[in-house]
Amino acid sequence: MAIVFKIIDQQYIDLIIPLVQKLNNNQVDDVVLRERFLEMFMQNYECAALFKDNELIGVCGLWFCTRHYSGRSVEVDHVFIDEKYRGQRFGAQFFEWIYNYVKNKGCEAVELNTYVSNHGSHKFYFNEGFKILGYHFLKKM
């Protein structure tokens, strides 16, 4: 079983859209999602992917910035491991790779948001050593 973690180029956006659609319960049209990803790649964004035997089974976004309270940091976004591969430590291995990757890029902290209803992710992130710092608010315009 070959496990590969890597940053993927924007030319592979169409590979990640199906996984991101599952995360968001297909709430955003594929065309709109593709346009948004193209724009995101121009804004300090990178996309990390997890492959098992050449099959894409996990994805997450990495937003790089500097924040007054945490210094140089990365916000991990739209983390998704395909359902049939959960509970097999792929998420922990993916995050270990992410920690090493962003540390080598000079990051001092990792931040993330997770949906309030995603209780499985809460347990995972607590086990990874994350602490709740605040609330994430959204207002659509």
N, CA, C and O atoms as CSV, one atom per row, in Angstrom:
chain,resi,resn,atom,element,x,y,z
A,1,MET,N,N,0.847,-1.182,0.000
A,1,MET,CA,C,0.000,0.000,0.000
A,1,MET,C,C,0.889,1.241,0.000
A,1,MET,O,O,1.622,1.482,0.960
A,2,ALA,N,N,0.828,2.018,-1.061
A,2,ALA,CA,C,1.623,3.236,-1.187
A,2,ALA,C,C,0.793,4.445,-0.764
A,2,ALA,O,O,-0.250,4.732,-1.353
A,3,ILE,N,N,1.272,5.155,0.273
A,3,ILE,CA,C,0.639,6.379,0.747
A,3,ILE,C,C,1.523,7.537,0.320
A,3,ILE,O,O,2.724,7.540,0.590
A,4,VAL,N,N,0.931,8.527,-0.351
A,4,VAL,CA,C,1.675,9.679,-0.831
A,4,VAL,C,C,0.937,10.943,-0.413
A,4,VAL,O,O,-0.271,11.065,-0.613
A,5,PHE,N,N,1.676,11.878,0.169
A,5,PHE,CA,C,1.170,13.197,0.519
A,5,PHE,C,C,1.886,14.190,-0.381
A,5,PHE,O,O,3.100,14.108,-0.564
A,6,LYS,N,N,1.131,15.129,-0.942
A,6,LYS,CA,C,1.803,16.140,-1.764
A,6,LYS,C,C,0.924,17.352,-1.974
A,6,LYS,O,O,-0.295,17.305,-1.810
A,7,ILE,N,N,1.580,18.440,-2.342
A,7,ILE,CA,C,0.884,19.661,-2.734
A,7,ILE,C,C,0.553,19.497,-4.215
A,7,ILE,O,O,1.409,19.141,-5.025
A,8,ILE,N,N,-0.698,19.763,-4.547
A,8,ILE,CA,C,-1.090,19.606,-5.948
A,8,ILE,C,C,-1.290,20.964,-6.592
A,8,ILE,O,O,-1.714,21.924,-5.948
A,9,ASP,N,N,-0.980,21.022,-7.855
A,9,ASP,CA,C,-1.074,22.226,-8.653
A,9,ASP,C,C,-2.527,22.483,-9.039
A,9,ASP,O,O,-3.354,21.572,-9.054
A,10,GLN,N,N,-2.817,23.743,-9.349
A,10,GLN,CA,C,-4.184,24.112,-9.695
A,10,GLN,C,C,-4.709,23.396,-10.930
A,10,GLN,O,O,-5.922,23.343,-11.131
A,11,GLN,N,N,-3.844,22.850,-11.751
A,11,GLN,CA,C,-4.312,22.134,-12.940
A,11,GLN,C,C,-5.081,20.864,-12.561
A,11,GLN,O,O,-5.757,20.273,-13.404
A,12,TYR,N,N,-4.978,20.445,-11.295
A,12,TYR,CA,C,-5.669,19.235,-10.830
A,12,TYR,C,C,-6.913,19.547,-10.002
A,12,TYR,O,O,-7.380,18.697,-9.243
A,13,ILE,N,N,-7.447,20.747,-10.140
A,13,ILE,CA,C,-8.628,21.154,-9.391
A,13,ILE,C,C,-9.767,20.145,-9.566
A,13,ILE,O,O,-10.468,19.824,-8.607
A,14,ASP,N,N,-9.946,19.656,-10.774
A,14,ASP,CA,C,-11.066,18.751,-11.028
A,14,ASP,C,C,-10.967,17.450,-10.236
A,14,ASP,O,O,-11.976,16.774,-10.036
A,15,LEU,N,N,-9.764,17.089,-9.784
A,15,LEU,CA,C,-9.601,15.899,-8.940
A,15,LEU,C,C,-10.168,16.119,-7.540
A,15,LEU,O,O,-10.749,15.206,-6.953
A,16,ILE,N,N,-10.000,17.331,-7.002
A,16,ILE,CA,C,-10.384,17.578,-5.616
A,16,ILE,C,C,-11.847,17.979,-5.447
A,16,ILE,O,O,-12.408,17.818,-4.363
A,17,ILE,N,N,-12.467,18.496,-6.497
A,17,ILE,CA,C,-13.848,18.978,-6.385
A,17,ILE,C,C,-14.801,17.911,-5.859
A,17,ILE,O,O,-15.616,18.234,-4.995
A,18,PRO,N,N,-14.757,16.658,-6.322
A,18,PRO,CA,C,-15.698,15.662,-5.773
A,18,PRO,C,C,-15.574,15.459,-4.257
A,18,PRO,O,O,-16.586,15.283,-3.578
A,19,LEU,N,N,-14.353,15.483,-3.719
A,19,LEU,CA,C,-14.193,15.331,-2.274
A,19,LEU,C,C,-14.715,16.554,-1.530
A,19,LEU,O,O,-15.375,16.414,-0.501
A,20,VAL,N,N,-14.429,17.749,-2.036
A,20,VAL,CA,C,-14.904,18.970,-1.387
A,20,VAL,C,C,-16.433,19.037,-1.469
A,20,VAL,O,O,-17.079,19.534,-0.547
A,21,GLN,N,N,-17.007,18.545,-2.553
A,21,GLN,CA,C,-18.464,18.499,-2.672
A,21,GLN,C,C,-19.065,17.621,-1.577
A,21,GLN,O,O,-20.098,17.966,-1.004
A,22,LYS,N,N,-18.424,16.487,-1.281
A,22,LYS,CA,C,-18.925,15.611,-0.216
A,22,LYS,C,C,-18.891,16.327,1.133
A,22,LYS,O,O,-19.823,16.207,1.928
A,23,LEU,N,N,-17.820,17.069,1.385
A,23,LEU,CA,C,-17.697,17.808,2.635
A,23,LEU,C,C,-18.837,18.807,2.796
A,23,LEU,O,O,-19.376,18.980,3.889
A,24,ASN,N,N,-19.193,19.455,1.703
A,24,ASN,CA,C,-20.210,20.510,1.747
A,24,ASN,C,C,-21.589,20.040,1.302
A,24,ASN,O,O,-22.456,20.860,1.001
A,25,ASN,N,N,-21.799,18.723,1.257
A,25,ASN,CA,C,-23.096,18.159,0.856
A,25,ASN,C,C,-23.606,18.739,-0.460
A,25,ASN,O,O,-24.798,19.010,-0.609
A,26,ASN,N,N,-22.697,18.927,-1.408
A,26,ASN,CA,C,-23.028,19.422,-2.751
A,26,ASN,C,C,-23.793,20.745,-2.732
A,26,ASN,O,O,-24.668,20.967,-3.568
A,27,GLN,N,N,-23.468,21.619,-1.784
A,27,GLN,CA,C,-24.170,22.896,-1.669
A,27,GLN,C,C,-23.717,23.931,-2.687
A,27,GLN,O,O,-24.431,24.900,-2.947
A,28,VAL,N,N,-22.535,23.734,-3.267
A,28,VAL,CA,C,-22.014,24.701,-4.237
A,28,VAL,C,C,-21.849,23.983,-5.575
A,28,VAL,O,O,-21.266,22.901,-5.640
A,29,ASP,N,N,-22.356,24.582,-6.616
A,29,ASP,CA,C,-22.266,24.026,-7.961
A,29,ASP,C,C,-20.802,23.786,-8.340
A,29,ASP,O,O,-19.928,24.571,-7.973
A,30,ASP,N,N,-20.535,22.698,-9.076
A,30,ASP,CA,C,-19.169,22.357,-9.496
A,30,ASP,C,C,-18.479,23.503,-10.241
A,30,ASP,O,O,-17.296,23.766,-10.025
A,31,VAL,N,N,-19.215,24.175,-11.108
A,31,VAL,CA,C,-18.635,25.270,-11.898
A,31,VAL,C,C,-18.214,26.416,-10.973
A,31,VAL,O,O,-17.121,26.965,-11.115
A,32,VAL,N,N,-19.075,26.765,-10.039
A,32,VAL,CA,C,-18.764,27.838,-9.089
A,32,VAL,C,C,-17.591,27.430,-8.216
A,32,VAL,O,O,-16.692,28.233,-7.967
A,33,LEU,N,N,-17.592,26.187,-7.748
A,33,LEU,CA,C,-16.499,25.702,-6.911
A,33,LEU,C,C,-15.172,25.755,-7.657
A,33,LEU,O,O,-14.154,26.151,-7.088
A,34,ARG,N,N,-15.176,25.367,-8.900
A,34,ARG,CA,C,-13.956,25.413,-9.722
A,34,ARG,C,C,-13.456,26.854,-9.859
A,34,ARG,O,O,-12.259,27.107,-9.722
A,35,GLU,N,N,-14.362,27.797,-10.129
A,35,GLU,CA,C,-13.985,29.211,-10.253
A,35,GLU,C,C,-13.384,29.720,-8.947
A,35,GLU,O,O,-12.395,30.454,-8.950
A,36,ARG,N,N,-13.990,29.324,-7.835
A,36,ARG,CA,C,-13.484,29.764,-6.537
A,36,ARG,C,C,-12.088,29.202,-6.272
A,36,ARG,O,O,-11.208,29.915,-5.788
A,37,PHE,N,N,-11.887,27.917,-6.592
A,37,PHE,CA,C,-10.560,27.328,-6.397
A,37,PHE,C,C,-9.519,28.042,-7.257
A,37,PHE,O,O,-8.411,28.301,-6.787
A,38,LEU,N,N,-9.851,28.362,-8.496
A,38,LEU,CA,C,-8.901,29.077,-9.354
A,38,LEU,C,C,-8.503,30.414,-8.727
A,38,LEU,O,O,-7.339,30.810,-8.781
A,39,GLU,N,N,-9.470,31.100,-8.138
A,39,GLU,CA,C,-9.171,32.367,-7.476
A,39,GLU,C,C,-8.353,32.149,-6.200
A,39,GLU,O,O,-7.434,32.912,-5.902
A,40,MET,N,N,-8.699,31.098,-5.452
A,40,MET,CA,C,-7.995,30.803,-4.204
A,40,MET,C,C,-6.508,30.547,-4.440
A,40,MET,O,O,-5.670,30.961,-3.639
A,41,PHE,N,N,-6.181,29.867,-5.535
A,41,PHE,CA,C,-4.785,29.557,-5.832
A,41,PHE,C,C,-3.956,30.823,-6.045
A,41,PHE,O,O,-2.727,30.757,-6.066
A,42,MET,N,N,-4.605,31.963,-6.200
A,42,MET,CA,C,-3.886,33.226,-6.390
A,42,MET,C,C,-3.769,34.005,-5.071
A,42,MET,O,O,-3.320,35.151,-5.076
A,43,GLN,N,N,-4.167,33.396,-3.940
A,43,GLN,CA,C,-4.260,34.124,-2.677
A,43,GLN,C,C,-3.562,33.412,-1.509
A,43,GLN,O,O,-4.201,33.165,-0.486
A,44,ASN,N,N,-2.312,33.088,-1.626
A,44,ASN,CA,C,-1.568,32.410,-0.555
A,44,ASN,C,C,-2.201,31.085,-0.153
A,44,ASN,O,O,-2.163,30.698,1.015
A,45,TYR,N,N,-2.775,30.402,-1.117
A,45,TYR,CA,C,-3.456,29.127,-0.894
A,45,TYR,C,C,-2.685,28.003,-1.586
A,45,TYR,O,O,-2.188,28.158,-2.701
A,46,GLU,N,N,-2.602,26.873,-0.892
A,46,GLU,CA,C,-2.069,25.652,-1.491
A,46,GLU,C,C,-3.039,24.526,-1.159
A,46,GLU,O,O,-3.771,24.593,-0.172
A,47,CYS,N,N,-3.038,23.504,-1.984
A,47,CYS,CA,C,-3.911,22.362,-1.762
A,47,CYS,C,C,-3.062,21.121,-1.509
A,47,CYS,O,O,-2.237,20.739,-2.339
A,48,ALA,N,N,-3.276,20.499,-0.353
A,48,ALA,CA,C,-2.568,19.266,0.002
A,48,ALA,C,C,-3.477,18.081,-0.295
A,48,ALA,O,O,-4.692,18.146,-0.108
A,49,ALA,N,N,-2.869,17.007,-0.758
A,49,ALA,CA,C,-3.645,15.823,-1.117
A,49,ALA,C,C,-3.000,14.572,-0.546
A,49,ALA,O,O,-1.787,14.495,-0.354
A,50,LEU,N,N,-3.849,13.607,-0.287
A,50,LEU,CA,C,-3.437,12.308,0.235
A,50,LEU,C,C,-3.883,11.247,-0.765
A,50,LEU,O,O,-5.067,11.128,-1.081
A,51,PHE,N,N,-2.919,10.486,-1.250
A,51,PHE,CA,C,-3.199,9.416,-2.212
A,51,PHE,C,C,-2.859,8.073,-1.588
A,51,PHE,O,O,-1.848,7.934,-0.900
A,52,LYS,N,N,-3.704,7.093,-1.830
A,52,LYS,CA,C,-3.441,5.710,-1.436
A,52,LYS,C,C,-3.487,4.887,-2.714
A,52,LYS,O,O,-4.518,4.818,-3.383
A,53,ASP,N,N,-2.371,4.268,-3.044
A,53,ASP,CA,C,-2.289,3.478,-4.284
A,53,ASP,C,C,-2.811,4.270,-5.485
A,53,ASP,O,O,-3.596,3.760,-6.284
A,54,ASN,N,N,-2.365,5.517,-5.599
A,54,ASN,CA,C,-2.716,6.433,-6.697
A,54,ASN,C,C,-4.175,6.886,-6.702
A,54,ASN,O,O,-4.612,7.520,-7.662
A,55,GLU,N,N,-4.934,6.578,-5.657
A,55,GLU,CA,C,-6.314,7.050,-5.540
A,55,GLU,C,C,-6.336,8.226,-4.569
A,55,GLU,O,O,-5.800,8.132,-3.465
A,56,LEU,N,N,-6.958,9.337,-4.978
A,56,LEU,CA,C,-7.087,10.493,-4.094
A,56,LEU,C,C,-8.108,10.152,-3.013
A,56,LEU,O,O,-9.283,9.935,-3.308
A,57,ILE,N,N,-7.652,10.107,-1.756
A,57,ILE,CA,C,-8.565,9.764,-0.661
A,57,ILE,C,C,-8.702,10.883,0.363
A,57,ILE,O,O,-9.548,10.801,1.253
A,58,GLY,N,N,-7.883,11.925,0.252
A,58,GLY,CA,C,-7.964,13.030,1.198
A,58,GLY,C,C,-7.473,14.321,0.596
A,58,GLY,O,O,-6.638,14.330,-0.308
A,59,VAL,N,N,-8.002,15.412,1.111
A,59,VAL,CA,C,-7.645,16.730,0.590
A,59,VAL,C,C,-7.800,17.760,1.701
A,59,VAL,O,O,-8.616,17.589,2.607
A,60,CYS,N,N,-7.023,18.816,1.627
A,60,CYS,CA,C,-7.243,19.977,2.487
A,60,CYS,C,C,-6.543,21.186,1.883
A,60,CYS,O,O,-5.573,21.065,1.134
A,61,GLY,N,N,-7.056,22.329,2.226
A,61,GLY,CA,C,-6.455,23.572,1.786
A,61,GLY,C,C,-5.550,24.127,2.869
A,61,GLY,O,O,-5.744,23.858,4.054
A,62,LEU,N,N,-4.565,24.899,2.455
A,62,LEU,CA,C,-3.636,25.544,3.373
A,62,LEU,C,C,-3.570,27.030,3.021
A,62,LEU,O,O,-3.119,27.403,1.938
A,63,TRP,N,N,-4.022,27.863,3.943
A,63,TRP,CA,C,-3.982,29.309,3.760
A,63,TRP,C,C,-2.857,29.865,4.625
A,63,TRP,O,O,-2.889,29.722,5.847
A,64,PHE,N,N,-1.877,30.487,4.015
A,64,PHE,CA,C,-0.717,31.019,4.738
A,64,PHE,C,C,-0.892,32.511,5.006
A,64,PHE,O,O,-1.274,33.276,4.121
A,65,CYS,N,N,-0.602,32.913,6.261
A,65,CYS,CA,C,-0.704,34.332,6.617
A,65,CYS,C,C,0.081,34.587,7.905
A,65,CYS,O,O,0.622,33.663,8.512
A,66,THR,N,N,0.133,35.842,8.302
A,66,THR,CA,C,0.709,36.219,9.582
A,66,THR,C,C,-0.396,36.886,10.385
A,66,THR,O,O,-1.082,37.784,9.896
A,67,ARG,N,N,-0.561,36.436,11.624
A,67,ARG,CA,C,-1.612,36.974,12.496
A,67,ARG,C,C,-0.968,37.576,13.740
A,67,ARG,O,O,0.056,37.090,14.220
A,68,HIS,N,N,-1.574,38.629,14.249
A,68,HIS,CA,C,-1.003,39.332,15.410
A,68,HIS,C,C,-0.930,38.439,16.638
A,68,HIS,O,O,-0.026,38.620,17.455
A,69,TYR,N,N,-1.831,37.489,16.808
A,69,TYR,CA,C,-1.865,36.666,18.018
A,69,TYR,C,C,-1.107,35.346,17.901
A,69,TYR,O,O,-0.827,34.706,18.914
A,70,SER,N,N,-0.769,34.927,16.665
A,70,SER,CA,C,-0.111,33.627,16.526
A,70,SER,C,C,1.148,33.660,15.668
A,70,SER,O,O,1.850,32.654,15.566
A,71,GLY,N,N,1.442,34.798,15.053
A,71,GLY,CA,C,2.608,34.884,14.175
A,71,GLY,C,C,2.326,34.253,12.829
A,71,GLY,O,O,1.180,34.182,12.383
A,72,ARG,N,N,3.392,33.794,12.188
A,72,ARG,CA,C,3.251,33.148,10.869
A,72,ARG,C,C,2.469,31.857,11.071
A,72,ARG,O,O,2.870,30.991,11.849
A,73,SER,N,N,1.353,31.739,10.365
A,73,SER,CA,C,0.489,30.589,10.596
A,73,SER,C,C,-0.114,30.078,9.296
A,73,SER,O,O,-0.022,30.709,8.242
A,74,VAL,N,N,-0.729,28.921,9.414
A,74,VAL,CA,C,-1.467,28.338,8.311
A,74,VAL,C,C,-2.851,28.000,8.831
A,74,VAL,O,O,-3.001,27.478,9.936
A,75,GLU,N,N,-3.858,28.299,8.029
A,75,GLU,CA,C,-5.214,27.858,8.344
A,75,GLU,C,C,-5.518,26.665,7.455
A,75,GLU,O,O,-5.530,26.768,6.229
A,76,VAL,N,N,-5.761,25.544,8.093
A,76,VAL,CA,C,-6.118,24.325,7.372
A,76,VAL,C,C,-7.610,24.415,7.077
A,76,VAL,O,O,-8.409,24.698,7.970
A,77,ASP,N,N,-7.980,24.177,5.836
A,77,ASP,CA,C,-9.355,24.404,5.375
A,77,ASP,C,C,-9.854,23.196,4.597
A,77,ASP,O,O,-9.064,22.431,4.045
A,78,HIS,N,N,-11.130,23.038,4.559
A,78,HIS,CA,C,-11.848,21.974,3.831
A,78,HIS,C,C,-11.138,20.618,3.885
A,78,HIS,O,O,-10.844,19.999,2.862
A,79,VAL,N,N,-10.876,20.184,5.125
A,79,VAL,CA,C,-10.233,18.884,5.345
A,79,VAL,C,C,-11.266,17.793,5.092
A,79,VAL,O,O,-12.371,17.826,5.635
A,80,PHE,N,N,-10.892,16.834,4.263
A,80,PHE,CA,C,-11.816,15.734,3.980
A,80,PHE,C,C,-11.037,14.461,3.673
A,80,PHE,O,O,-10.153,14.444,2.817
A,81,ILE,N,N,-11.388,13.394,4.397
A,81,ILE,CA,C,-10.887,12.057,4.109
A,81,ILE,C,C,-12.096,11.243,3.659
A,81,ILE,O,O,-13.124,11.229,4.336
A,82,ASP,N,N,-11.975,10.569,2.525
A,82,ASP,CA,C,-13.077,9.759,2.006
A,82,ASP,C,C,-13.596,8.822,3.094
A,82,ASP,O,O,-12.819,8.223,3.837
A,83,GLU,N,N,-14.916,8.705,3.175
A,83,GLU,CA,C,-15.570,7.948,4.244
A,83,GLU,C,C,-15.019,6.532,4.407
A,83,GLU,O,O,-14.846,6.063,5.531
A,84,LYS,N,N,-14.747,5.862,3.318
A,84,LYS,CA,C,-14.323,4.459,3.428
A,84,LYS,C,C,-12.904,4.301,3.982
A,84,LYS,O,O,-12.467,3.183,4.254
A,85,TYR,N,N,-12.185,5.415,4.152
A,85,TYR,CA,C,-10.821,5.353,4.687
A,85,TYR,C,C,-10.705,5.956,6.085
A,85,TYR,O,O,-9.606,6.044,6.633
A,86,ARG,N,N,-11.822,6.367,6.659
A,86,ARG,CA,C,-11.780,6.948,8.004
A,86,ARG,C,C,-11.558,5.859,9.041
A,86,ARG,O,O,-11.891,4.694,8.824
A,87,GLY,N,N,-10.990,6.262,10.174
A,87,GLY,CA,C,-10.744,5.323,11.258
A,87,GLY,C,C,-9.537,4.426,11.027
A,87,GLY,O,O,-9.336,3.451,11.752
A,88,GLN,N,N,-8.732,4.753,10.018
A,88,GLN,CA,C,-7.559,3.951,9.690
A,88,GLN,C,C,-6.259,4.733,9.864
A,88,GLN,O,O,-5.211,4.336,9.355
A,89,ARG,N,N,-6.341,5.843,10.584
A,89,ARG,CA,C,-5.197,6.704,10.901
A,89,ARG,C,C,-4.673,7.518,9.722
A,89,ARG,O,O,-3.596,8.107,9.814
A,90,PHE,N,N,-5.418,7.563,8.614
A,90,PHE,CA,C,-4.971,8.379,7.490
A,90,PHE,C,C,-5.011,9.869,7.844
A,90,PHE,O,O,-4.133,10.628,7.434
A,91,GLY,N,N,-6.028,10.287,8.604
A,91,GLY,CA,C,-6.117,11.691,9.015
A,91,GLY,C,C,-4.933,12.101,9.868
A,91,GLY,O,O,-4.360,13.171,9.665
A,92,ALA,N,N,-4.562,11.259,10.821
A,92,ALA,CA,C,-3.416,11.557,11.691
A,92,ALA,C,C,-2.122,11.614,10.882
A,92,ALA,O,O,-1.278,12.482,11.106
A,93,GLN,N,N,-1.973,10.685,9.942
A,93,GLN,CA,C,-0.773,10.695,9.097
A,93,GLN,C,C,-0.749,11.944,8.216
A,93,GLN,O,O,0.306,12.546,8.020
A,94,PHE,N,N,-1.915,12.333,7.684
A,94,PHE,CA,C,-2.029,13.522,6.845
A,94,PHE,C,C,-1.626,14.755,7.646
A,94,PHE,O,O,-0.862,15.590,7.161
A,95,PHE,N,N,-2.135,14.873,8.867
A,95,PHE,CA,C,-1.806,16.037,9.680
A,95,PHE,C,C,-0.341,16.039,10.095
A,95,PHE,O,O,0.270,17.105,10.172
A,96,GLU,N,N,0.222,14.898,10.358
A,96,GLU,CA,C,1.657,14.854,10.676
A,96,GLU,C,C,2.468,15.380,9.497
A,96,GLU,O,O,3.434,16.119,9.691
A,97,TRP,N,N,2.087,15.009,8.283
A,97,TRP,CA,C,2.761,15.513,7.090
A,97,TRP,C,C,2.557,17.029,6.971
A,97,TRP,O,O,3.495,17.766,6.664
A,98,ILE,N,N,1.326,17.486,7.217
A,98,ILE,CA,C,1.021,18.922,7.138
A,98,ILE,C,C,1.863,19.697,8.149
A,98,ILE,O,O,2.456,20.718,7.803
A,99,TYR,N,N,1.921,19.219,9.403
A,99,TYR,CA,C,2.724,19.911,10.427
A,99,TYR,C,C,4.169,20.068,9.965
A,99,TYR,O,O,4.741,21.152,10.080
A,100,ASN,N,N,4.754,19.014,9.453
A,100,ASN,CA,C,6.142,19.077,8.983
A,100,ASN,C,C,6.280,20.020,7.795
A,100,ASN,O,O,7.228,20.802,7.723
A,101,TYR,N,N,5.347,19.945,6.877
A,101,TYR,CA,C,5.390,20.786,5.676
A,101,TYR,C,C,5.335,22.268,6.046
A,101,TYR,O,O,6.156,23.059,5.581
A,102,VAL,N,N,4.367,22.642,6.884
A,102,VAL,CA,C,4.202,24.068,7.194
A,102,VAL,C,C,5.289,24.567,8.149
A,102,VAL,O,O,5.661,25.740,8.103
A,103,LYS,N,N,5.795,23.697,9.002
A,103,LYS,CA,C,6.907,24.089,9.871
A,103,LYS,C,C,8.131,24.424,9.030
A,103,LYS,O,O,8.843,25.385,9.321
A,104,ASN,N,N,8.376,23.634,7.990
A,104,ASN,CA,C,9.493,23.913,7.073
A,104,ASN,C,C,9.289,25.202,6.287
A,104,ASN,O,O,10.252,25.762,5.762
A,105,LYS,N,N,8.052,25.681,6.200
A,105,LYS,CA,C,7.769,26.958,5.536
A,105,LYS,C,C,7.780,28.118,6.531
A,105,LYS,O,O,7.468,29.251,6.165
A,106,GLY,N,N,8.139,27.839,7.790
A,106,GLY,CA,C,8.269,28.897,8.786
A,106,GLY,C,C,7.035,29.164,9.618
A,106,GLY,O,O,6.992,30.166,10.331
A,107,CYS,N,N,6.043,28.317,9.558
A,107,CYS,CA,C,4.828,28.548,10.339
A,107,CYS,C,C,5.045,28.210,11.807
A,107,CYS,O,O,5.713,27.236,12.154
A,108,GLU,N,N,4.460,29.046,12.653
A,108,GLU,CA,C,4.531,28.871,14.101
A,108,GLU,C,C,3.258,28.267,14.673
A,108,GLU,O,O,3.248,27.794,15.810
A,109,ALA,N,N,2.176,28.282,13.884
A,109,ALA,CA,C,0.882,27.822,14.392
A,109,ALA,C,C,0.034,27.269,13.252
A,109,ALA,O,O,0.197,27.639,12.089
A,110,VAL,N,N,-0.873,26.374,13.623
A,110,VAL,CA,C,-1.860,25.825,12.693
A,110,VAL,C,C,-3.229,26.138,13.272
A,110,VAL,O,O,-3.485,25.893,14.451
A,111,GLU,N,N,-4.102,26.678,12.442
A,111,GLU,CA,C,-5.464,27.008,12.853
A,111,GLU,C,C,-6.436,26.315,11.919
A,111,GLU,O,O,-6.077,25.926,10.807
A,112,LEU,N,N,-7.675,26.164,12.380
A,112,LEU,CA,C,-8.704,25.608,11.505
A,112,LEU,C,C,-10.082,25.915,12.059
A,112,LEU,O,O,-10.239,26.263,13.229
A,113,ASN,N,N,-11.062,25.780,11.205
A,113,ASN,CA,C,-12.468,25.838,11.569
A,113,ASN,C,C,-13.067,24.483,11.252
A,113,ASN,O,O,-12.594,23.782,10.358
A,114,THR,N,N,-14.099,24.115,11.976
A,114,THR,CA,C,-14.827,22.896,11.675
A,114,THR,C,C,-16.307,23.162,11.908
A,114,THR,O,O,-16.675,23.965,12.764
A,115,TYR,N,N,-17.135,22.496,11.155
A,115,TYR,CA,C,-18.570,22.702,11.291
A,115,TYR,C,C,-19.031,22.256,12.680
A,115,TYR,O,O,-18.569,21.234,13.188
A,116,VAL,N,N,-19.929,23.010,13.288
A,116,VAL,CA,C,-20.433,22.727,14.618
A,116,VAL,C,C,-21.028,21.322,14.694
A,116,VAL,O,O,-20.898,20.647,15.715
A,117,SER,N,N,-21.669,20.888,13.636
A,117,SER,CA,C,-22.340,19.579,13.634
A,117,SER,C,C,-21.399,18.409,13.348
A,117,SER,O,O,-21.825,17.256,13.408
A,118,ASN,N,N,-20.133,18.682,13.038
A,118,ASN,CA,C,-19.191,17.620,12.668
A,118,ASN,C,C,-18.456,17.108,13.918
A,118,ASN,O,O,-17.273,17.387,14.112
A,119,HIS,N,N,-19.172,16.361,14.751
A,119,HIS,CA,C,-18.641,15.914,16.035
A,119,HIS,C,C,-17.421,15.005,15.888
A,119,HIS,O,O,-16.519,15.043,16.725
A,120,GLY,N,N,-17.384,14.194,14.840
A,120,GLY,CA,C,-16.217,13.330,14.620
A,120,GLY,C,C,-14.950,14.138,14.433
A,120,GLY,O,O,-13.885,13.763,14.925
A,121,SER,N,N,-15.067,15.257,13.717
A,121,SER,CA,C,-13.878,16.095,13.515
A,121,SER,C,C,-13.442,16.752,14.823
A,121,SER,O,O,-12.246,16.926,15.057
A,122,HIS,N,N,-14.397,17.117,15.671
A,122,HIS,CA,C,-14.046,17.749,16.948
A,122,HIS,C,C,-13.166,16.807,17.767
A,122,HIS,O,O,-12.131,17.212,18.297
A,123,LYS,N,N,-13.585,15.560,17.862
A,123,LYS,CA,C,-12.800,14.571,18.610
A,123,LYS,C,C,-11.411,14.420,17.994
A,123,LYS,O,O,-10.409,14.369,18.707
A,124,PHE,N,N,-11.362,14.348,16.665
A,124,PHE,CA,C,-10.070,14.206,15.984
A,124,PHE,C,C,-9.154,15.381,16.315
A,124,PHE,O,O,-7.993,15.177,16.670
A,125,TYR,N,N,-9.668,16.622,16.200
A,125,TYR,CA,C,-8.826,17.795,16.425
A,125,TYR,C,C,-8.403,17.930,17.887
A,125,TYR,O,O,-7.284,18.361,18.164
A,126,PHE,N,N,-9.276,17.571,18.822
A,126,PHE,CA,C,-8.867,17.559,20.230
A,126,PHE,C,C,-7.732,16.561,20.430
A,126,PHE,O,O,-6.762,16.853,21.130
A,127,ASN,N,N,-7.850,15.391,19.819
A,127,ASN,CA,C,-6.790,14.381,19.926
A,127,ASN,C,C,-5.486,14.856,19.287
A,127,ASN,O,O,-4.407,14.411,19.679
A,128,GLU,N,N,-5.575,15.750,18.313
A,128,GLU,CA,C,-4.385,16.323,17.676
A,128,GLU,C,C,-3.783,17.473,18.483
A,128,GLU,O,O,-2.743,18.013,18.107
A,129,GLY,N,N,-4.426,17.849,19.582
A,129,GLY,CA,C,-3.891,18.901,20.445
A,129,GLY,C,C,-4.431,20.296,20.173
A,129,GLY,O,O,-3.924,21.267,20.735
A,130,PHE,N,N,-5.450,20.420,19.322
A,130,PHE,CA,C,-6.048,21.723,19.066
A,130,PHE,C,C,-6.908,22.144,20.253
A,130,PHE,O,O,-7.497,21.305,20.935
A,131,LYS,N,N,-6.973,23.450,20.488
A,131,LYS,CA,C,-7.817,24.048,21.519
A,131,LYS,C,C,-8.810,24.985,20.852
A,131,LYS,O,O,-8.502,25.594,19.827
A,132,ILE,N,N,-9.994,25.103,21.428
A,132,ILE,CA,C,-10.976,26.046,20.903
A,132,ILE,C,C,-10.567,27.453,21.329
A,132,ILE,O,O,-10.433,27.738,22.519
A,133,LEU,N,N,-10.369,28.323,20.350
A,133,LEU,CA,C,-9.933,29.692,20.624
A,133,LEU,C,C,-11.097,30.681,20.529
A,133,LEU,O,O,-11.119,31.680,21.247
A,134,GLY,N,N,-12.051,30.413,19.659
A,134,GLY,CA,C,-13.147,31.355,19.477
A,134,GLY,C,C,-14.239,30.756,18.617
A,134,GLY,O,O,-14.284,29.543,18.407
A,135,TYR,N,N,-15.110,31.602,18.125
A,135,TYR,CA,C,-16.189,31.209,17.240
A,135,TYR,C,C,-15.931,31.757,15.858
A,135,TYR,O,O,-15.319,32.816,15.715
A,136,HIS,N,N,-16.380,31.065,14.852
A,136,HIS,CA,C,-16.295,31.549,13.472
A,136,HIS,C,C,-17.678,32.009,13.074
A,136,HIS,O,O,-18.628,31.228,13.119
A,137,PHE,N,N,-17.808,33.271,12.683
A,137,PHE,CA,C,-19.077,33.825,12.266
A,137,PHE,C,C,-19.060,34.043,10.759
A,137,PHE,O,O,-18.005,34.281,10.171
A,138,LEU,N,N,-20.237,33.961,10.138
A,138,LEU,CA,C,-20.374,34.186,8.699
A,138,LEU,C,C,-21.625,34.983,8.437
A,138,LEU,O,O,-22.685,34.688,8.988
A,139,LYS,N,N,-21.508,35.988,7.601
A,139,LYS,CA,C,-22.664,36.751,7.139
A,139,LYS,C,C,-22.562,36.852,5.639
A,139,LYS,O,O,-21.623,37.458,5.121
A,140,LYS,N,N,-23.514,36.267,4.926
A,140,LYS,CA,C,-23.527,36.325,3.465
A,140,LYS,C,C,-24.022,37.704,3.034
A,140,LYS,O,O,-24.956,38.252,3.620
A,141,MET,N,N,-23.389,38.251,2.011
A,141,MET,CA,C,-23.779,39.576,1.510
A,141,MET,C,C,-24.567,39.426,0.228
A,141,MET,O,O,-24.989,40.423,-0.358
